[in-house]
Amino acid sequence: MANKNNILSLLAMDKIMKKSGAYRVSDEAKEALRDVLEELGDKISKKADELSKHAGRCTIKAVDIHVAAK
């Protein structure tokens, strides 16, 4: 389901899938991967923001992303 507010491009999704070994990828598959990755990115970002605030920082650091992703 295409969302006009997407951040990630379909070209980036194509590159990710082809790098993983796919020969051909449908637009529907690219859109599905984009939706999943953007949703996951949103969840990780929110958790990382909570972690940085808990640590008394305004800035999200790489460690916050790594911990939030686990």
TACORNOR-V365511 format. One record per pair of residues at least 24 apart in sequence whose C-alpha atoms are under 6 Angstrom apart, sorted by sequence separation. I is the first residue (numbers start at 1). J is the second residue. D is the distance in Angstrom with one decimal. If there is no record, write none. Layout:
# TACORNOR-V365511
I:J:D / I:J:D
This chain:
# TACORNOR-V365511
44:68:5.4 / 44:69:5.7
